Amino acid sequence: MVPEVLNAMTERVTKGQVISDPSTGIAYLQTEVLPNGKLDKITAWMDERPEGKWFYKYFKK
């Protein structure tokens, strides 16, 4: 899954990191602050996953 996410980020020129928590088995993607158009590209990719829409949240600093 991580290579797929990194490839999607590279294709969409999205800066960020994939973070894994071994105690929970959960991994998440944290991007830099993005303008709406760029953010829409990566969230659209998450929505289109064949195994189902991925969960995501927006956080403001």
Sequence and secondary structure as in RCSB ss.txt:
>XXXX:A:sequence
MVPEVLNAMTERVTKGQVISDPSTGIAYLQTEVLPNGKLDKITAWMDERPEGKWFYKYFKK
>XXXX:A:secstr
 HHHHHHHHHHTT  EEEEEETTTTEEEEEE    HHHHHHHHHHHHT TT          
